[in-house]
Amino acid sequence: MPEVLLIEKEEELAGKITQYLELQGLKVLVEHDALAALVSFARGRYDLILMDADFEEPDPVRALEMLRAKTAAPILAYSGKREEADAIRILDAGADDHIRKPLRYGELSARVMAALRQKERYQSAEIPEGELFEYRDIRVDCAKRRVWVGKKEKHLTRKEYDLLLFMMRHPGRVFTREELYRAVWNDEAVGGVATVTVHVRKLRDKIEERPSEPVYVGTDWGTGYVFLEEEPQW
């Protein structure tokens, strides 16, 4: 039975979310205090973390960073913040998805289940041991999910890896942000544009020598992103 750590300060809201998730066959542990949740997380292993990003102490961005540093499990954050800049801060800190309040519990539980299914697919995928995928100067060990640029290994998050490999398998093809969200996050692109933008930026920070002048993941202005077939001449 998959286990979910729910971080929600309001007992009534936590109860409603728990009810919906338990109907999906999930075991839910609720922590009402973010600091207590960090302690609880250190003691156990969870398949997914679902958290309210509206609390004041500790700073939710810092809490997300601390959680992400300790786990590769999916982290879904929800908040009442409406500005794109706020969503980007939450995603930048380590969340895999940002859901806006007011919550629609059916949709919330569906997003949780989709994230868990995707996690399970990656863990159970039958990838031949030692399969390597190379394009230009990037080498990917698909069995171990490791990436090298030149001779340097780059440590990517799960979504950064998925995004890179998907684009590498389609060099020269321009994808809209919506297309990338559907392909990599396996979901409709409702609010997903900011997620893609953040992950592309973070991916560039890791694999590009000069992220402002990318030679691997390029931008097709007005459309989206493309894995470049050859290095541009800046």
Residue, then its C-alpha position, 0 to 999 in steps of 0.5 A: m500500500p503506497e504511503v503518502l505524507l500529508i503536510e497540512k496545518e488545518e485539521e478539517l482540510a487534512g481530513k477531507i484530503t485524507q478521506y479522498l486519498e484513502l478511497q484510492g487505497l493509499k495510507v496517509l500520515v498527516e502532520h499539521d506542523a511543517l517542522a514535525a513533518l521534517v522529523s517524521f520524514a527523517r524517520g520513515r520512507y514515503d512514496l509521495i509527499l503532498m503539502d500545503a505551501d501556505f504556511e509561514e514557519p518554516d518558510p515553505v520554500r526552505a522546507l521544500e528544499m530540505l525535503r527534496a535534498k532527502t528524497a527523489a519521491p514525487i512532491l506535490a504542493y498546493s497553495g492559494k498563490r495565484e501569481e506565476a512567480d509564486a508557482i515558479r518559486i515553489l517548483d524551483a524549490g523542488a516540487d514536481d507540481h503546483i496545484r492552486k486552491p481552492l482544491r478540487y479533491g477529485e482532481l487532487s487525488a487523481r494527480v496524486m495517483a498519476a504521480l504514483r503510477q509514473k513513479e511505479r513505471y520508472q521503477s519497474a521499467e524493463i530497461p536492458e542493463g547497460e543500455l546507453f544512449e548518446y547524442r552529441d556530447i551527452r551520454v545517458d546510462c538508461a539502466k542507472r539513470r545517469v548522465w554525463v556531459g563530456k567526461k563530467e557526470k551531471h546529477l539530475t532530478r527525476k524530472e530533469y532526467d526525463l525531460l532531457l532524455f525525451m528531448m534527446r530522443h527527438p533532436g531538432r524537433v520543437f516542442t511546445r511547453e504543453e507538449l512537453y508537459r503531457a509527454v514528461w509529466n503524463d498529464e494535461a497541461v493545466g498549469g504545467v507551463a510554469t513547471v516546464t519553464v522551471h525544469v528547463r532552466k534548472l536542466r540548463d544550469k546543470i548541463e550547459e557551460r553557459p546557461s544563457e547561451p545554451v548549446y543543447v536545449g535551445t529555445d524556439w521563441g514563441t513556440g517552445y524548446v528543442f534539443l539542438e542537433e548541432e552546436p550553435q555559433w554564438 
